[in-house]
Amino acid sequence: MTGRTGPDQQDPVQRPAVPALTLYSRLGCHLCEQAESHLKALAFTFQVVDVDTDPLLKARYGQDVPVLASGGRVLGKGAFSRSRLSQIKLLLLRETRTQPDSPG
């Protein structure tokens, strides 16, 4: 055995380890910059959205940034430590593993 894997040896259903996240942020927000840095260090897949570019987002999240969300669900607001983000990642991994497979 050479350690190689062929198409027939791969897992047929590959889901992302953790769903993509959205970090609602704004320019000049040190807590937002810190949260972004921690998310990168913990290898999260995420996009940053500046709430000040959209009046609805500004009204919804403007007083609470940074806000971390997934699929419309807010996972947390305010200061994020690496420890807190690690806990969120663990929660998301557990949720991903317990979701039933989609019919294909």
Backbone as CSV, one residue per row, in Angstrom:
resi,resn,N_x,N_y,N_z,CA_x,CA_y,CA_z,C_x,C_y,C_z
1,MET,0.851,-1.183,0.000,0.000,0.000,0.000,0.893,1.242,0.000
2,THR,0.618,2.168,-0.875,1.467,3.341,-1.050,0.977,4.566,-0.286
3,GLY,-0.215,4.496,0.284,-0.750,5.659,0.979,-1.535,6.580,0.064
4,ARG,-1.596,6.256,-1.200,-2.379,7.070,-2.137,-3.848,6.709,-2.015
5,THR,-4.673,7.672,-2.344,-6.105,7.399,-2.365,-6.638,7.709,-3.736
6,GLY,-7.492,6.879,-4.202,-8.142,7.090,-5.491,-9.542,7.591,-5.269
7,PRO,-10.247,7.896,-6.350,-11.607,8.410,-6.230,-12.520,7.455,-5.472
8,ASP,-12.287,6.146,-5.616,-13.148,5.180,-4.952,-12.861,5.067,-3.455
9,GLN,-11.785,5.676,-2.986,-11.420,5.576,-1.585,-11.734,6.853,-0.811
10,GLN,-12.244,7.853,-1.464,-12.539,9.116,-0.795,-13.953,9.102,-0.243
11,ASP,-14.158,9.895,0.781,-15.482,10.056,1.366,-16.399,10.677,0.314
12,PRO,-17.514,10.016,-0.024,-18.382,10.543,-1.087,-19.084,11.840,-0.710
13,VAL,-19.302,12.083,0.574,-19.959,13.312,1.001,-18.944,14.118,1.794
14,GLN,-18.536,15.250,1.226,-17.586,16.097,1.925,-18.247,17.428,2.218
15,ARG,-18.467,17.676,3.480,-19.055,18.937,3.915,-17.950,19.837,4.438
16,PRO,-18.161,21.131,4.392,-17.151,22.002,4.989,-17.056,21.707,6.479
17,ALA,-15.851,21.829,7.022,-15.652,21.549,8.440,-16.507,22.477,9.301
18,VAL,-16.529,23.733,8.973,-17.328,24.726,9.692,-17.979,25.609,8.638
19,PRO,-19.279,25.918,8.796,-19.921,26.776,7.802,-19.258,28.147,7.721
20,ALA,-19.370,28.764,6.567,-18.818,30.111,6.385,-19.542,31.084,7.310
21,LEU,-18.779,32.002,7.838,-19.312,32.972,8.782,-19.251,34.374,8.200
22,THR,-20.043,35.259,8.777,-19.998,36.675,8.432,-19.621,37.452,9.683
23,LEU,-18.610,38.294,9.543,-18.216,39.193,10.621,-18.693,40.588,10.240
24,TYR,-19.725,41.063,10.939,-20.206,42.422,10.718,-19.293,43.354,11.501
25,SER,-18.788,44.359,10.808,-17.697,45.171,11.316,-17.868,46.606,10.847
26,ARG,-16.912,47.444,11.219,-16.834,48.800,10.665,-15.392,49.262,10.736
27,LEU,-15.060,50.175,9.857,-13.705,50.721,9.831,-13.398,51.432,11.143
28,GLY,-12.185,51.267,11.631,-11.758,51.944,12.840,-12.204,51.289,14.134
29,CYS,-12.835,50.146,14.057,-13.317,49.431,15.243,-12.232,48.460,15.701
30,HIS,-11.577,48.759,16.817,-10.475,47.899,17.267,-10.954,46.514,17.681
31,LEU,-12.167,46.403,18.236,-12.699,45.082,18.575,-12.966,44.261,17.319
32,CYS,-13.391,44.935,16.247,-13.627,44.259,14.967,-12.310,43.746,14.393
33,GLU,-11.286,44.583,14.447,-9.967,44.181,13.941,-9.414,43.009,14.740
34,GLN,-9.614,43.036,16.041,-9.150,41.949,16.901,-9.903,40.653,16.580
35,ALA,-11.217,40.741,16.415,-12.015,39.561,16.075,-11.564,38.977,14.742
36,GLU,-11.322,39.838,13.757,-10.859,39.374,12.445,-9.513,38.660,12.567
37,SER,-8.622,39.207,13.346,-7.311,38.592,13.552,-7.439,37.209,14.196
38,HIS,-8.293,37.095,15.202,-8.503,35.803,15.868,-9.151,34.792,14.927
39,LEU,-10.115,35.243,14.123,-10.768,34.338,13.170,-9.757,33.781,12.176
40,LYS,-8.864,34.642,11.694,-7.820,34.192,10.767,-6.891,33.195,11.447
41,ALA,-6.481,33.490,12.668,-5.562,32.613,13.396,-6.172,31.240,13.655
42,LEU,-7.490,31.190,13.810,-8.174,29.925,14.074,-8.680,29.261,12.798
43,ALA,-8.290,29.795,11.645,-8.600,29.218,10.326,-10.097,29.107,10.048
44,PHE,-10.845,30.106,10.476,-12.257,30.173,10.112,-12.378,30.617,8.659
45,THR,-13.444,30.195,7.999,-13.817,30.729,6.697,-14.862,31.807,6.979
46,PHE,-14.556,33.036,6.588,-15.477,34.123,6.911,-15.322,35.259,5.917
47,GLN,-16.359,36.090,5.885,-16.300,37.329,5.113,-16.567,38.477,6.077
48,VAL,-15.977,39.606,5.779,-16.172,40.800,6.596,-17.123,41.727,5.854
49,VAL,-18.143,42.190,6.547,-19.113,43.112,5.968,-19.126,44.383,6.814
50,ASP,-18.873,45.508,6.169,-18.888,46.811,6.841,-20.342,47.261,6.975
51,VAL,-20.825,47.345,8.215,-22.227,47.700,8.438,-22.551,49.114,7.978
52,ASP,-21.549,49.973,7.897,-21.794,51.357,7.508,-22.070,51.519,6.014
53,THR,-21.929,50.451,5.236,-22.210,50.519,3.801,-23.664,50.212,3.476
54,ASP,-24.447,49.820,4.483,-25.839,49.437,4.251,-26.688,49.945,5.424
55,PRO,-27.661,50.819,5.150,-28.470,51.381,6.235,-29.182,50.325,7.086
56,LEU,-29.627,49.236,6.472,-30.305,48.187,7.240,-29.340,47.476,8.183
57,LEU,-28.144,47.176,7.677,-27.143,46.528,8.526,-26.685,47.464,9.643
58,LYS,-26.555,48.738,9.307,-26.144,49.721,10.311,-27.185,49.803,11.425
59,ALA,-28.458,49.795,11.045,-29.526,49.840,12.042,-29.556,48.563,12.880
60,ARG,-29.318,47.430,12.255,-29.403,46.144,12.945,-28.195,45.874,13.842
61,TYR,-26.984,46.137,13.329,-25.771,45.726,14.031,-24.849,46.873,14.441
62,GLY,-25.157,48.093,14.022,-24.243,49.211,14.208,-23.785,49.457,15.632
63,GLN,-24.658,49.253,16.605,-24.296,49.479,18.008,-23.613,48.277,18.644
64,ASP,-23.585,47.141,17.943,-23.107,45.894,18.535,-21.820,45.348,17.937
65,VAL,-21.272,45.982,16.887,-20.115,45.405,16.206,-18.948,45.219,17.166
66,PRO,-18.167,44.182,16.942,-18.312,43.164,15.917,-19.432,42.178,16.246
67,VAL,-20.064,41.687,15.188,-21.107,40.673,15.306,-20.711,39.519,14.402
68,LEU,-20.730,38.316,14.944,-20.404,37.117,14.179,-21.691,36.352,13.930
69,ALA,-21.942,36.030,12.652,-23.181,35.355,12.287,-22.903,34.216,11.320
70,SER,-23.832,33.270,11.299,-23.771,32.145,10.370,-25.185,31.846,9.906
71,GLY,-25.405,31.950,8.604,-26.723,31.644,8.063,-27.833,32.478,8.674
72,GLY,-27.557,33.734,8.973,-28.570,34.603,9.549,-28.690,34.494,11.064
73,ARG,-27.985,33.564,11.669,-28.029,33.374,13.125,-26.838,34.085,13.763
74,VAL,-27.102,34.951,14.714,-26.032,35.654,15.420,-25.404,34.696,16.425
75,LEU,-24.084,34.541,16.306,-23.338,33.654,17.202,-22.720,34.401,18.371
76,GLY,-22.551,35.702,18.207,-21.976,36.494,19.281,-21.805,37.934,18.867
77,LYS,-21.671,38.795,19.875,-21.495,40.234,19.659,-20.414,40.738,20.600
78,GLY,-19.785,41.827,20.212,-18.816,42.471,21.086,-17.443,41.846,20.999
79,ALA,-16.697,41.932,22.089,-15.319,41.434,22.111,-15.292,39.912,21.994
80,PHE,-14.379,39.412,21.149,-14.199,37.972,20.958,-12.768,37.598,21.317
81,SER,-12.612,36.772,22.327,-11.290,36.226,22.637,-11.074,34.988,21.768
82,ARG,-9.825,34.549,21.658,-9.559,33.309,20.919,-10.290,32.142,21.574
83,SER,-10.340,32.144,22.881,-11.015,31.069,23.603,-12.502,31.023,23.242
84,ARG,-13.129,32.173,23.221,-14.557,32.235,22.868,-14.784,31.775,21.434
85,LEU,-13.916,32.194,20.524,-14.057,31.772,19.130,-13.780,30.284,18.974
86,SER,-12.878,29.738,19.753,-12.630,28.290,19.723,-13.876,27.532,20.164
87,GLN,-14.569,28.049,21.173,-15.810,27.425,21.630,-16.881,27.488,20.546
88,ILE,-16.972,28.615,19.860,-17.936,28.754,18.765,-17.603,27.765,17.656
89,LYS,-16.318,27.620,17.335,-15.907,26.689,16.288,-16.284,25.261,16.672
90,LEU,-16.053,24.884,17.913,-16.405,23.555,18.385,-17.907,23.326,18.278
91,LEU,-18.693,24.307,18.668,-20.148,24.212,18.557,-20.567,24.010,17.103
92,LEU,-19.993,24.790,16.196,-20.340,24.678,14.780,-19.929,23.325,14.213
93,LEU,-18.773,22.815,14.626,-18.339,21.489,14.176,-19.311,20.417,14.640
94,ARG,-19.741,20.505,15.877,-20.713,19.532,16.399,-22.023,19.606,15.627
95,GLU,-22.489,20.818,15.374,-23.738,20.984,14.625,-23.611,20.427,13.219
96,THR,-22.473,20.666,12.573,-22.254,20.187,11.210,-22.257,18.669,11.175
97,ARG,-21.643,18.051,12.161,-21.562,16.584,12.198,-22.899,15.934,12.491
98,THR,-23.797,16.631,13.177,-25.077,16.030,13.534,-26.180,16.334,12.533
99,GLN,-25.889,17.173,11.533,-26.891,17.470,10.510,-27.038,16.272,9.590
100,PRO,-28.280,15.912,9.250,-28.469,14.803,8.309,-27.969,15.182,6.924
101,ASP,-27.559,14.164,6.168,-27.123,14.391,4.790,-28.284,14.887,3.957
102,SER,-28.001,15.759,3.010,-29.019,16.257,2.091,-29.358,15.168,1.092
103,PRO,-30.626,15.074,0.708,-30.962,14.093,-0.329,-30.295,14.474,-1.634
104,GLY,-29.768,13.495,-2.312,-29.045,13.822,-3.537,-29.561,13.122,-4.641
